């Protein structure tokens, strides 16, 4: 355990060992209610932590009810409906990119944006607009605090309009499934529904784009492993799990406020503490993952590998994990099968990385080969 300085400037204890992070994420004492005045904040200004209707900020029993209503919407069977279309979009983007292109701008960003538009039923002509909102909202520097507040308000207002459009003209998109989701006679409130769609657009776009960019960067750092995936596409699923372990979640995790004393390997964390369980650090714990800094597409190919924590653990395990996995599998499948000779067109050690809540290359110049 060590102290970490957040983008807001606040300092909090950071939990880094796999066993401690996993136990903390399972603990009923680890609350996501961070709205009391004076508590440490991830960023200054409006942020996802502020909204009590957001699933990620709820504790039982509200959280339990919310998950129970929405769980069936995100089953592997439901998500499989969009696999073929995701693969087709990936192929279209690669075909349009040409021989030399920026993998971030021409592939990693537009692929999940187009997929989430189709999955949710968002008009594709709004893509550029919600791309701008997402970038504003995930910025962590104080200079953009006012703009972030305005962007968040506009983003949420548009989400409400989108839901109303789906009510007026229902179909079978993910928004329609969420509108219809029930546990007995209980459904999502309007605020909960707006927040779920808002979070899906936010997470389904930027965090997945980050993983495509970071994963491709890592594979280009290991060209022999990229070539092996091109020759053996059957390794793609375990390779995606290694990308998730090695690269995810693109940020250091989300804060927790302790409502009771919690014992971890480094000692006791007192009630009232706000702590940061670092998922990235946990997935690089040498007590759990042999030679954890080594990137190895075979790591998850064996029998019963230790699960990574890229999607979290416990009650707040990522609801959209099945959707994210499917998108990543098809994104990398398209790359290695259509562009088996893909190579970097710049010094990978000099690649510039974006600053903000999600960490990814600003650009990644590549050649089809």
GUMIMI-499177 format. One record per residue: x, y, z of N, C-alpha, C, CB in turn. Coordinates in steps of 0.02 Angstrom, whole numbers, padded with zeros to 5 digits, always signed. Atoms other than C-alpha are relative to their C-alpha. Glycine has a CB too. Layout:
<atoms>
XYZXYZXYZXYZ;...
</atoms>
This chain:
<atoms>
+00043-00060+00000+00000+00000+00000+00044+00062+00000-00048+00000+00062;-00036-00063+00001+00062+00174-00041-00050+00056-00017+00058-00001-00052;+00044-00056+00016-00013+00348-00058+00006+00018-00074+00016+00060+00044;+00002-00021+00070-00065+00408-00230-00029+00070-00004-00041-00050-00044;+00027-00066+00013-00095+00585-00293-00049-00005-00059+00056+00051-00014;+00052+00003+00051-00258+00595-00392+00005+00061-00047-00070-00004+00032;+00000-00059+00045-00284+00712-00542-00027+00063+00034-00042-00015-00061;+00027-00057-00037-00380+00824-00421+00052+00032+00046-00060-00022+00042;-00049-00023-00049-00224+00843-00313-00007-00033+00068-00003+00074+00007;+00010+00036-00063-00299+00743-00169+00045-00062+00003-00074-00020+00008;-00041+00060-00010-00195+00603-00094-00040-00052+00039+00065+00018+00038;+00036+00054-00032-00267+00434-00046+00044-00062+00003-00067-00016-00038;-00036+00064+00000-00199+00262+00004-00018-00039-00063-00016-00041+00064;+00011+00040+00060-00179+00154-00152+00015-00073+00016+00044+00025-00060;-00007+00072-00014-00206-00034-00137+00024-00033-00064-00069-00031+00025;-00033+00025+00060-00094-00130-00257+00005-00076-00005+00068+00029-00005;-00007+00073+00003-00086-00315-00210-00065-00032-00024+00020-00029+00069;+00058+00033+00030-00202-00431-00305-00050-00023+00053+00023-00060-00042;+00045+00027-00051-00273-00517-00150-00036+00056+00038+00038-00044+00049;+00031-00055-00036-00304-00351-00062-00052+00036-00043+00054+00050+00023;+00047-00034+00044-00386-00269-00212-00063-00042-00009+00032+00014-00069;+00057+00045+00010-00496-00421-00243-00045-00002+00063+00025-00071-00017;+00039+00002-00062-00548-00429-00059-00037+00065+00012+00047-00015+00059;+00031-00065-00010-00583-00243-00052-00060+00008-00046+00051+00055-00012;+00056-00006+00047-00693-00250-00207-00059-00044+00019+00023-00018-00071;+00053+00044-00024-00793-00390-00125-00030+00024+00066+00027-00071+00008;+00019-00019-00067-00808-00303+00043-00063+00043+00001+00057+00036+00035;+00059-00042-00007-00980-00235+00093+00016+00068+00031-00052-00036+00042;-00020-00063-00030-00884-00097+00182+00030+00049-00051+00051-00012+00055;-00030-00043+00052-00814-00028+00017-00056+00034-00039+00045-00042-00047;+00056-00036+00030-00943+00103-00032+00023+00043-00059-00033+00044+00053;-00012-00046+00056-00954+00198-00195-00035+00067+00010-00024-00032-00066;+00030-00066-00014-01047+00342-00112+00055+00047+00023-00056-00007+00055;-00055-00047-00013-00915+00479-00122-00025+00072-00001+00056-00010-00051;+00030-00066+00011-01034+00627-00120-00001+00044+00062-00070-00009-00025;-00003-00043-00059-01006+00691+00057+00051+00056-00010+00017-00042+00063;-00047-00057+00008-00924+00864+00060+00067-00015+00034-00030+00065+00029;-00067+00007-00029-00737+00863+00090+00036-00064-00014-00005+00008+00072;-00033+00063+00016-00702+00687+00029+00048+00009-00059-00052-00055-00016;-00044-00003+00058-00556+00659-00091-00039-00013-00065+00057-00051+00007;+00033+00006+00065-00607+00672-00275+00051-00023-00052-00033+00067-00021;-00044+00020+00055-00536+00592-00431+00020+00061-00041-00034-00053-00044;-00013-00059+00040-00551+00756-00527-00041+00058+00026-00015-00012-00075;+00039-00059-00020-00608+00934-00493-00056+00011-00051+00046+00062+00004;+00057-00011+00044-00776+00984-00563-00043-00061-00007+00024+00022-00068;+00046+00056+00007-00919+00870-00617+00035-00063-00024-00057+00018-00048;-00031+00064+00019-00870+00688-00629-00051-00055+00012+00067-00013+00040;+00046+00055-00006-00953+00518-00637-00017-00017+00072+00028-00061-00035;+00011+00016-00071-00935+00498-00448-00058+00040+00031+00063+00013+00039;+00048-00047-00031-01062+00639-00419-00073-00022-00005+00007+00067-00032;+00070+00014+00015-01222+00558-00484-00026-00060+00039-00010-00012-00074;+00025+00056-00040-01320+00452-00359-00040-00051-00040-00043+00025+00057;+00039+00046+00041-01423+00374-00500+00043-00046-00043-00047+00038-00045;-00045+00041+00040-01269+00301-00586+00012-00067+00034+00067+00036-00013;-00009+00067-00028-01251+00113-00563+00066-00006+00037-00003-00052-00055;-00067+00008-00030-01065+00129-00523+00005+00036+00067+00053+00027-00047;-00003-00037-00063-01105+00245-00376-00048-00027+00053-00015+00072-00012;+00050+00025-00046-01238+00139-00292+00027-00057+00043-00062-00023-00038;-00014+00054-00046-01224+00023-00143-00064-00041+00010+00027+00027+00069;+00060+00037-00016-01343-00116-00091-00043+00039+00051+00018-00071+00028;+00038+00045+00044-01491-00128-00087-00016+00029-00069-00064-00019+00033;+00017-00032+00065-01512-00001-00230+00040-00032-00056+00014+00075+00003;-00043+00029+00051-01364-00073-00325-00022-00070-00019+00072-00001+00023;+00022+00069+00012-01427-00251-00306-00062-00001-00045-00014-00036+00067;+00061-00004+00040-01597-00204-00376+00016+00020-00072-00049+00051+00031;-00019-00026+00067-01520-00108-00523+00032-00055-00041+00049+00061+00008;-00034+00055+00036-01407-00254-00570-00049-00056-00018+00057-00028+00042;+00048+00054+00012-01550-00378-00555-00044+00016-00061-00043-00012+00062;+00043-00021+00056-01657-00279-00679+00038-00004-00065-00027+00070+00012;-00037-00008+00064-01519-00253-00808+00042-00060-00020+00046+00059+00006;-00047+00055+00013-01420-00415-00795-00015-00038-00065-00001-00049+00058;+00017+00041+00058-01515-00511-00930+00014+00035-00066-00072-00020+00003;-00012-00038+00061-01487-00371-01056+00071-00012-00027-00010+00075+00013;-00070+00004+00019-01299-00403-01058+00027-00072+00000+00042+00042+00046;-00022+00070+00002-01293-00594-01066+00040-00012-00064-00060-00048+00005;-00037+00016+00062-01171-00671-01192-00047-00013-00059+00043-00061+00011;+00046+00014+00055-01321-00730-01294-00026+00064-00032-00059-00043+00026;+00024-00063+00028-01389-00554-01313+00056+00036-00038-00027+00045+00055;-00056-00037+00030-01218-00481-01353+00021-00033-00066+00059+00002+00048;-00020+00035+00061-01182-00615-01486-00038+00026-00061-00011-00074+00007;+00040-00026+00056-01319-00535-01592+00039+00052-00041-00064+00030+00025;-00035-00055+00033-01197-00394-01634+00071-00019-00022+00003+00060+00046;-00068+00019+00019-01039-00496-01667+00013+00007-00075+00014-00071+00022;-00010-00002+00072-01062-00513-01855+00005+00072-00025-00056-00037-00037;-00002-00070+00022-01098-00328-01875+00064+00035+00023-00062+00038+00028;-00064-00028-00024-00947-00282-01768+00057-00020-00045+00014-00023+00073;-00053+00024+00045-00836-00390-01878-00004+00036-00068-00007-00077-00011;+00008-00034+00065-00909-00309-02034+00024+00072+00003-00074-00001-00022;-00023-00069-00008-00877-00132-01968+00076+00002+00003-00031+00032+00063;-00073+00002-00005-00698-00179-01923+00031-00010-00069+00022-00058+00047;-00025+00011+00068-00671-00245-02100-00007+00062-00043-00036-00058-00032;+00011-00061+00040-00745-00088-02178+00052+00054+00017-00071+00027+00012;-00048-00051-00020-00631+00025-02077+00070-00016-00024-00001+00008+00076;-00067+00020+00024-00475-00074-02121+00005+00009-00075+00015-00073+00019;-00001-00007+00073-00521-00077-02306+00005+00074-00020-00063-00031-00031;-00001-00071+00017-00545+00112-02303+00063+00036+00023-00060+00034+00031;-00057-00034-00031-00386+00149-02207+00059+00009-00048+00023-00037+00061;-00056-00004+00046-00263+00117-02349+00062-00035+00027+00017+00072-00014;-00062+00035-00018-00083+00059-02336+00034+00029+00062+00048+00002-00057;-00029-00033-00058-00024+00187-02209-00054+00042+00034+00062+00043-00020;+00054-00037-00034-00139+00258-02076+00015+00007+00074-00067-00036-00010;-00004-00008-00072-00160+00316-01897-00050-00048+00031-00015+00075+00021;+00044+00051-00027-00229+00166-01805-00049+00028+00051+00041-00055+00031;+00046-00029-00049-00305+00276-01669-00058+00035-00034+00038+00050+00046;+00053-00040+00032-00401+00398-01779-00040-00039-00051+00030+00060-00034;+00034+00035+00055-00443+00277-01920-00030-00067+00020+00049-00010-00055;+00025+00067-00019-00481+00119-01821-00022-00004+00074+00054-00052-00013;+00015+00010-00071-00473+00119-01630-00058+00044+00024+00061+00013+00042;+00054-00044-00021-00588+00269-01607-00066-00013-00038+00020+00072-00010;+00064+00008+00035-00717+00244-01747-00033-00068+00009+00009+00013-00072;+00031+00066-00006-00742+00056-01722-00048-00005+00059+00054-00053+00006;+00049+00005-00055-00817+00058-01546-00054+00053-00004+00036+00005+00066;+00051-00052+00006-00905+00222-01585-00056-00023-00046+00030+00066-00027;+00052+00025+00046-00995+00145-01735-00037-00059+00029+00032-00019-00067;+00034+00058-00031-01030-00016-01640-00050+00023+00053+00052-00048+00031;+00045-00021-00053-01104+00074-01490-00059+00038-00030+00036+00044+00051;+00057-00033+00034-01209+00182-01608-00050-00052-00024+00026+00042-00060;+00046+00051+00026-01281+00026-01689-00032-00041+00055+00038-00047-00048;+00027+00040-00055-01300-00073-01528-00054+00038+00039+00057-00021+00047;+00047-00040-00039-01389+00069-01439-00055+00031-00043+00036+00054+00037;+00048-00034+00043-01480+00137-01590+00010+00075+00000-00070-00016+00023;-00017-00071+00002-01390+00306-01589+00012+00019-00073+00063+00016+00044;-00014-00021+00070-01396+00399-01757+00074+00014-00010-00041+00063-00017;-00072-00006+00012-01221+00390-01830+00021+00072-00013+00021-00045-00058;-00018-00069+00012-01229+00574-01877+00013+00039+00064-00054+00034-00040;-00016-00032-00064-01215+00614-01691+00067-00023+00028-00054-00014+00051;-00063+00029-00024-01050+00520-01678+00050+00054+00020+00030-00045-00054;-00050-00051-00014-00937+00673-01689-00018+00040+00063+00007+00047-00059;+00022-00039-00058-01042+00763-01559+00013-00037+00065-00074+00017-00006;-00011+00033-00064-01037+00629-01426+00074-00019+00009-00043-00062+00006;-00073+00008-00006-00852+00599-01465+00029+00060+00037+00033-00008-00070;-00023-00060-00034-00822+00779-01414-00021+00003+00073-00026+00061-00036;+00023+00002-00070-00928+00761-01257+00041-00048+00041-00075-00019+00003;-00039+00051-00037-00835+00603-01207+00070+00026+00017+00005-00064-00042;-00068-00025-00012-00664+00685-01227+00000+00054+00053+00030+00027-00066;+00005-00051-00052-00720+00834-01123-00011-00030+00068-00056+00049-00017;+00020+00028-00064-00796+00728-00987+00057-00038+00033-00060-00046-00008;-00054+00040-00027-00643+00617-00967+00064+00039+00011+00014-00058-00045;-00058-00042-00014-00521+00763-00960+00004+00011+00075-00004+00068-00038;-00007-00007-00073-00449+00782-00784+00034+00064+00021+00038-00059+00027;-00034-00061-00020-00360+00949-00791-00051+00054+00019+00045+00025-00057;+00046-00049-00027-00441+01092-00695-00017+00055-00051+00028+00031+00062;+00012-00053+00049-00426+01213-00842-00063-00013-00040+00060+00007-00047;+00058+00016+00041-00569+01120-00928-00061-00016+00044+00016-00060-00045;+00054+00018-00047-00682+01106-00775-00067+00027-00024+00016+00027+00069;+00064-00029+00021-00817+01226-00839-00025-00033-00065+00007+00076-00011;+00020+00033+00062-00816+01150-01013-00024-00071+00012+00058+00000-00050;+00020+00068-00016-00829+00977-00937-00071-00001+00028+00048-00032+00049;+00067-00005-00028-00983+01030-00839-00052+00011-00055-00004+00056+00052;+00046-00014+00055-01066+01099-00995-00008-00061-00045+00024+00060-00042;+00003+00060+00042-01021+00945-01096-00040-00056+00032+00069-00025-00015;+00037+00053-00035-01090+00828-00963-00075+00015-00003+00023-00006+00073;+00071-00018+00001-01255+00924-00956-00030-00012-00069-00010+00073+00020;+00025+00010+00068-01273+00921-01145-00005-00074-00017+00045+00036-00051;-00002+00072+00013-01226+00737-01153-00061-00035+00032+00065-00031+00028;+00056+00032-00036-01357+00687-01022-00066+00022-00031+00002+00018+00074;+00062-00024+00032-01490+00797-01105-00013-00038-00065+00004+00075-00013;+00008+00038+00062-01458+00711-01271-00020-00072+00013+00064+00003-00042;+00018+00068-00018-01468+00541-01188-00074-00006+00014+00041-00024+00061;+00071+00000-00014-01641+00584-01123-00041+00004-00064-00018+00058+00046;+00035-00006+00064-01696+00637-01298+00002-00066-00038+00032+00055-00043;-00008+00064+00035-01629+00474-01369-00048-00053+00027+00072-00024+00006;+00046+00048-00031-01730+00371-01245-00072+00014-00022+00006+00002+00077;+00068-00017+00021-01888+00467-01290-00012-00020-00073-00011+00075+00008;+00007+00021+00070-01857+00433-01475-00013-00075-00004+00064+00017-00041;+00010+00073+00000-01846+00247-01437-00068-00020+00028+00056-00034+00040;+00067+00014-00026-02006+00252-01336-00053+00013-00055-00015+00044+00062;+00048-00017+00052-02095+00336-01482+00003-00049-00058+00014+00071-00025;-00009+00047+00055-02022+00215-01610+00041-00059+00024+00034+00035-00061;-00037+00056-00030-01974+00055-01518+00027-00048-00053-00043-00038+00049;-00030+00051+00042-01859-00074-01597+00029-00055+00043+00054+00030-00047;-00031+00052-00041-01740-00207-01532+00073+00016+00014-00005-00068-00034;-00067-00021-00019-01584-00104-01496+00009-00008+00075+00012+00073-00021;-00014+00009-00071-01500-00109-01326-00040+00049+00043+00075+00009+00014;+00041-00047-00038-01593+00048-01270-00071-00027+00007-00002+00069-00036;+00067+00029-00004-01757-00038-01312-00003-00056+00052-00023-00026-00068;-00002+00054-00050-01704-00189-01208+00002+00028+00071+00061-00045-00013;-00004-00030-00066-01662-00075-01062-00066+00032+00021+00057+00052+00002;+00066-00029-00014-01828+00017-01075-00048-00055+00023-00029+00037-00062;+00045+00056-00014-01916-00152-01070+00022-00042+00060-00007-00044-00061;-00028+00043-00053-01804-00227-00933-00042+00005+00063+00072+00019+00014;+00042+00003-00061-01903-00283-00781+00025-00056+00045-00075-00011-00019;-00007+00055-00048-01880-00384-00623-00067-00005+00034+00060+00013+00051;+00070-00001-00021-02059-00434-00590-00033+00061-00030-00007-00001+00078;+00031-00061+00025-02153-00271-00604+00045+00061+00005-00064+00014+00037;-00046-00056-00014-02000-00165-00562+00045+00012-00060+00041-00015+00062;-00045-00019+00055-01907-00071-00699+00045+00056+00022-00040+00020-00062;-00045-00055-00015-01776+00064-00708-00038+00065+00004+00056+00005-00053;+00028-00068-00003-01822+00240-00655+00028+00039-00060+00017+00035+00067;-00023-00040+00055-01800+00378-00783+00073+00020+00009-00043+00063-00008;-00069-00020-00013-01639+00439-00700+00047-00060-00009+00007+00027+00072;-00042+00059+00007-01571+00261-00693+00009-00019-00073-00030-00059+00038;-00003+00017+00071-01612+00231-00876+00046+00049-00037-00070+00001-00030;-00043-00050+00032-01531+00394-00932+00073-00013+00019-00021+00072+00022;-00068+00012-00022-01377+00355-00828+00030-00063-00031+00003-00005+00075;-00026+00062+00030-01362+00178-00896+00020+00013-00073-00053-00056+00004;-00016-00013+00070-01368+00238-01077+00060+00047-00005-00061+00031-00036;-00057-00046-00002-01249+00382-01038+00065-00037+00013-00011+00055+00053;-00060+00038-00018-01125+00262-00957+00021-00047-00056-00012-00039+00065;-00016+00045+00055-01137+00139-01101+00032+00037-00058-00064-00036-00024;-00031-00039+00053-01099+00274-01228+00071+00019+00019-00042+00064-00016;-00066-00022-00024-00955+00339-01122+00050-00057+00002-00007+00031+00069;-00046+00057-00008-00878+00171-01077+00006-00040-00064-00024-00045+00057;-00001+00041+00061-00927+00082-01237+00040+00030-00055-00069-00013-00023;-00040-00033+00052-00836+00210-01340+00072+00008+00021-00030+00068-00017;-00069-00020-00014-00682+00281-01255+00041-00056+00031+00000+00059+00047;-00041+00050-00032-00627+00137-01144+00016-00058-00047-00034-00027+00063;-00014+00053+00049-00645+00008-01283+00050+00025-00052-00065-00023-00035;-00048-00029+00046-00554+00124-01403+00070+00000+00029-00020+00072-00019;-00065+00000-00034-00415+00141-01275+00031-00070-00001-00008+00023+00072;-00026+00068-00001-00399-00049-01263+00023-00023-00069-00051-00047+00028;-00021+00017+00068-00390-00068-01453+00067+00033-00015-00053+00021-00053;-00063-00036+00014-00254+00065-01464+00057-00027+00042-00010+00075+00014;-00053+00025-00044-00156+00003-01313+00019-00071-00018-00022+00004+00073;-00014+00069+00018-00173-00179-01366+00040-00005-00064-00064-00039-00007;-00038+00001+00062-00112-00144-01542+00071+00025+00011-00035+00043-00054;-00066-00025-00017+00032-00041-01474+00042-00056+00031-00005+00060+00049;-00037+00053-00033+00082-00188-01363+00019-00055-00048-00040-00028+00059;-00015+00053+00049+00070-00314-01504+00055+00022-00049-00064-00019-00039;-00052-00025+00045+00177-00202-01617+00068+00002+00035-00019+00070-00026;-00062+00005-00038+00306-00200-01477+00026-00072+00001-00010+00025+00072;-00018+00071+00001+00306-00391-01494-00021-00029-00067-00034-00039+00060;+00022+00020+00068+00297-00422-01683-00004-00075-00010+00047+00029-00051;+00004+00073+00008+00330-00609-01665-00067-00025+00027+00059-00034+00038;+00065+00022-00026+00173-00626-01559-00057+00022-00046-00011+00029+00071;+00050-00021+00049+00073-00523-01684-00001-00050-00059+00014+00072-00026;-00005+00048+00056+00135-00639-01822-00030-00067+00019+00073-00008-00023;+00028+00064-00022+00087-00791-01719-00077+00003+00001+00026-00018+00070;+00073-00008+00001-00091-00724-01698-00026-00001-00072-00020+00065+00035;+00020+00001+00070-00100-00696-01886+00000-00071-00027+00046+00044-00043;-00005+00070+00023-00047-00877-01914-00047-00046+00038+00071-00025+00007;+00042+00042-00042-00153-00947-01772-00055+00041+00032+00042-00035+00056;+00054-00042-00027-00314-00846-01752-00036-00032+00060-00051+00015-00054;+00030+00033-00058-00372-00976-01625+00027+00025+00067+00010-00074-00005;-00029-00028-00061-00258-00888-01500-00031+00068+00018+00075+00007-00009;+00025-00068-00011-00359-00727-01513-00035+00010+00067-00048+00018-00056;+00036-00010-00062-00472-00754-01364+00046+00003+00060-00051-00056+00010;-00047-00009-00056-00331-00789-01239+00044+00061-00008+00043-00062+00007;-00041-00060+00011-00231-00649-01321-00037+00062+00025+00018+00008-00074;+00040-00056-00025-00373-00527-01284+00001+00003+00076-00072-00005-00026;-00002+00000-00074-00372-00583-01102+00068+00026+00025-00012-00071+00027;-00065-00026-00020-00185-00547-01093+00004+00075-00013+00056-00037-00038;+00003-00072+00012-00213-00376-01172-00038+00034+00056-00033+00016-00069;+00039-00028-00055-00345-00343-01041+00040+00001+00065-00064-00039+00010;-00041+00002-00062-00229-00399-00900+00057+00050-00003+00027-00071+00011;-00061-00039+00005-00075-00311-00964-00013+00075-00008+00042-00024-00058;+00012-00070+00019-00154-00149-01026-00058+00033+00037-00012+00004-00072;+00061-00029-00028-00323-00125-00941+00010+00022+00072-00058-00050-00005;+00059-00027+00034-00418-00035-00878+00012+00067-00034-00056+00007+00049;-00014-00065+00031-00329+00116-00952-00001+00057+00050-00050+00014-00054;-00003-00048-00055-00347+00206-00785+00017-00039+00062-00069+00040+00008;-00021+00035-00062-00300+00166-00606-00057-00028+00041+00040+00046+00042;+00056+00028-00037-00475+00120-00550-00045+00054+00029+00024-00046+00055;+00048-00046-00029-00615+00200-00449+00004-00002+00076-00072-00018-00023;-00007-00006-00072-00614+00262-00271-00053-00038+00039-00002+00073+00019;+00048+00030-00046-00699+00175-00125+00006+00035+00068+00014-00077+00008;+00002-00027-00068-00753+00249+00043-00018-00057+00048-00051+00059+00007;+00010+00056-00046-00741+00127+00189-00049+00019+00055+00067-00022+00030;+00051-00012-00051-00892+00117+00302+00014-00039+00065-00068-00019-00026;-00022+00037-00060-00803+00001+00426+00075-00013-00008-00040-00068+00009;-00071+00018+00004-00625-00048+00468+00009-00060-00046+00029-00015+00071;-00014+00055+00045-00550-00162+00336+00073-00020+00008-00015+00020-00074;-00068+00026-00008-00398-00273+00361+00027-00023-00067+00001-00058+00050;-00035+00023+00060-00276-00295+00216+00070-00022+00021+00003+00055-00056;-00066+00028-00017-00101-00369+00207+00047+00052+00031+00032-00030-00061;-00044-00052-00026-00020-00201+00246-00023+00028+00067+00006+00056-00050;+00025-00025-00064-00126-00172+00401-00074+00018-00005+00039+00060+00023;+00071-00017-00003-00294-00099+00448-00014+00068-00033-00024+00001+00072;+00024-00062+00029-00384+00032+00344-00060+00022+00042-00019-00008-00076;+00054-00020-00046-00495+00133+00463-00063+00022-00038+00024+00056+00045;+00063-00024+00027-00678+00170+00431+00005+00075-00015-00059-00014+00049;-00003-00070+00021-00701+00335+00341+00054+00014-00051+00011+00044+00059;-00053-00010+00050-00546+00313+00232-00028-00003-00070+00056-00053+00009;+00013+00006+00071-00558+00342+00046+00063-00029-00031-00021+00069-00033;-00058+00036+00026-00444+00221-00046-00009-00013-00075+00011-00066+00038;+00001+00015+00072-00398+00179-00226+00024-00071-00011+00044+00051-00039;-00022+00067+00019-00397-00007-00270+00026+00003-00073-00059-00053+00007;-00031-00008+00065-00276-00006-00417-00003-00067-00038+00073+00024+00006;+00010+00062+00038-00335-00140-00541+00061-00016-00042-00062+00005-00044;-00058+00011+00042-00185-00116-00654+00057-00029+00041+00023+00067-00033;-00054+00026-00043-00062-00143-00511-00015-00072+00021+00009+00044+00062;+00019+00068-00021-00160-00296-00451+00014-00050-00054-00073-00002+00021;-00011+00046+00056-00148-00373-00624+00074-00007-00018-00039+00023-00060;-00073+00007+00009+00042-00351-00616+00033-00021+00065+00030+00066-00024;-00026+00023-00064+00063-00428-00443+00043-00063-00013-00058-00015+00051;-00043+00058+00013+00214-00547-00454-00016-00060+00044+00072+00019+00011;+00021+00057-00041+00139-00655-00315-00055-00041-00034-00024+00025+00068;+00057+00032+00033-00003-00699-00434+00015-00016-00073-00062+00045+00004;-00015+00009+00071+00059-00678-00613+00075-00004-00009-00030+00058-00042;-00072+00011+00009+00229-00750-00654+00027+00050-00051+00014-00072-00023;-00032-00050+00044+00344-00618-00731-00054+00047-00029+00039-00035-00057;+00060-00036+00020+00196-00497-00737+00011+00054-00053-00031+00031+00059;-00012-00051+00050+00279-00365-00846+00008-00030-00070+00062+00040+00018;-00006+00033+00065+00303-00494-00984-00068-00005-00034+00032-00071+00008;+00062+00006+00039+00170-00483-01119+00003-00067-00037-00009+00060-00051;-00002+00068+00028+00124-00660-01174-00070-00021-00020+00030-00049+00052;+00067+00018+00024-00025-00704-01283-00020-00072+00019-00004+00008-00076;+00014+00068-00022-00012-00883-01217-00022-00004+00073+00060-00044-00011;+00009+00002-00072-00035-00835-01034-00069-00029+00020+00008+00070+00029;+00068+00022-00018-00224-00868-01032-00024-00059-00042-00048+00058-00007;+00018+00057+00043-00220-01015-01153-00001-00066+00037+00047-00005-00059;-00003+00062-00038-00189-01145-01018-00063-00014+00038+00058+00002+00047;+00058+00020-00039-00309-01231-00901-00006+00043+00063+00005-00075+00019;+00017-00037-00061-00392-01125-00765+00050+00053+00020-00009-00049+00057;-00047-00053-00019-00281-00971-00770-00032+00045+00053+00020+00042-00062;+00025-00048-00049-00296-00844-00629-00036+00056-00036+00058+00028+00044;+00036-00053+00036-00429-00719-00681+00030+00069+00012-00074+00001+00022;-00023-00069-00008-00374-00541-00712-00057+00043+00028+00025+00030-00068;+00049-00045-00030-00464-00392-00634-00016+00060-00044+00025+00024+00068;+00010-00057+00045-00477-00281-00788-00071+00026+00002+00018-00020-00070;+00071-00021-00003-00667-00279-00774-00024+00006+00073-00044-00050-00037;+00018-00005-00069-00662-00267-00585-00015-00068+00030-00060+00044+00008;+00015+00061-00036-00728-00396-00463-00057+00015+00048+00062-00028+00039;+00052-00009-00050-00875-00423-00348-00063+00034-00028+00026+00039+00057;+00064-00028+00021-01040-00327-00353+00005+00050-00057-00032+00034+00058;-00007-00050+00053-00972-00191-00468+00038-00026-00061+00035+00061+00028;-00031+00028+00060-00898-00310-00596-00034+00031-00061-00006-00079-00001;+00025-00038+00058-00918-00221-00764-00060-00034-00033+00055+00010-00051;+00061+00027+00030-01095-00247-00828+00008-00011-00075-00059+00046+00013;-00010+00005+00072-01036-00222-01008+00060-00043-00020+00007+00067-00028;-00060+00039+00015-00891-00346-00998-00009-00045-00061+00019-00043+00060;+00011+00044+00058-00970-00466-01125+00002+00039-00065-00067-00036+00007;-00002-00042+00060-00994-00324-01250+00071+00021-00015-00045+00062+00010;-00070-00022+00010-00816-00260-01225+00043-00057-00027+00029+00027+00065;-00039+00058+00023-00741-00434-01245-00014-00015-00074-00016-00062+00043;+00019+00015+00069-00839-00465-01405+00031+00050-00048-00076-00001-00008;-00028-00052+00044-00784-00298-01480+00076-00008-00007-00016+00069+00028;-00072+00007+00003-00602-00326-01435+00020-00062-00041+00029-00005+00071;-00015+00061+00039-00602-00503-01506-00007+00014-00074-00046-00057+00021;+00010-00012+00071-00673-00443-01672+00047+00054-00026-00072+00021-00013;-00047-00052+00021-00561-00288-01677+00068-00030-00016+00008+00053+00055;-00066+00029+00011-00402-00391-01660-00003-00057-00052+00028-00027+00066;+00008+00051+00052-00469-00533-01769+00006+00032-00069-00067-00037+00007;-00003-00034+00064-00493-00410-01911+00071+00024-00016-00048+00060-00001;-00068-00024+00011-00320-00336-01887+00048-00056-00022+00027+00034+00063;-00050+00051+00013-00221-00497-01884-00016-00041-00063+00007-00047+00059;+00018+00039+00059-00319-00583-02024+00005+00042-00064-00070-00030+00006;-00001-00043+00060-00332-00434-02144+00068+00034-00010-00054+00052+00005;-00064-00035+00003-00165-00353-02101+00054-00041+00036-00005+00071+00030;-00048+00043-00035-00047-00496-02054+00070+00030+00004+00004-00067-00033;-00067-00031-00002+00106-00389-02093+00001+00068+00031+00027+00004-00069;+00004-00067-00030+00054-00237-01992+00064+00017+00038-00061+00004+00047;-00061-00021-00034+00202-00137-01929-00005+00074+00018+00063-00013-00043;+00000-00070-00021+00237+00027-01840+00039+00043-00049+00030+00007+00071;-00033-00047+00044+00285+00178-01945+00034+00056+00039-00049+00029-00049;-00034-00049-00042+00360+00274-01800+00034-00036+00057-00049+00055+00026;-00034+00028-00058+00473+00243-01652-00051-00009+00056+00060+00044+00023;+00050+00012-00051+00358+00159-01526+00019+00030+00068-00012-00075+00007;-00022-00029-00063+00463+00226-01384-00016+00075+00003+00075-00010+00010;+00014-00072+00002+00420+00403-01441-00074+00016-00008+00038+00031-00058;+00072-00012+00007+00231+00380-01454-00024+00044+00058-00039-00068-00001;+00028-00045-00050+00139+00520-01364-00065-00027+00026-00010+00071-00030;+00059+00029-00033+00005+00469-01239-00047+00056+00023+00021-00044+00059;+00051-00048-00020-00158+00560-01202-00002+00008+00075-00070-00021-00026;+00009-00013-00071-00180+00642-01033-00074+00003+00016+00035+00067+00020;+00071+00002-00019-00344+00613-00944-00014-00061+00041-00045+00002-00061;+00019+00057-00042-00440+00482-00849+00016-00066-00034-00074+00003+00016;-00017+00060+00039-00410+00355-00989+00065+00013-00037-00058-00020-00049;-00068-00008+00025-00231+00329-01047+00008-00041-00064+00053-00022+00052;-00010+00035+00063-00200+00287-01231+00045+00041-00046-00068-00014-00035;-00040-00039+00048-00087+00337-01377-00042+00054-00033+00031-00046-00053;+00034-00053+00037-00134+00503-01457-00007-00019-00073+00038+00067+00007;+00002+00027+00067-00090+00427-01624+00046-00060-00003+00020+00053-00053;-00042+00058+00010-00012+00266-01687+00005-00013-00075-00028-00063+00039;-00008+00005+00072+00054+00272-01864+00023-00071-00018+00051+00052-00026;-00015+00069+00018+00057+00100-01946-00001-00008-00076-00051-00048+00032;-00001+00019+00072+00086+00018-02116-00028-00070-00006+00072+00005-00030;+00034+00065+00009-00018-00125-02182+00048-00057-00014-00050+00005-00057;-00050+00053+00013+00135-00221-02242-00016-00041-00062+00005-00046+00059;
</atoms>
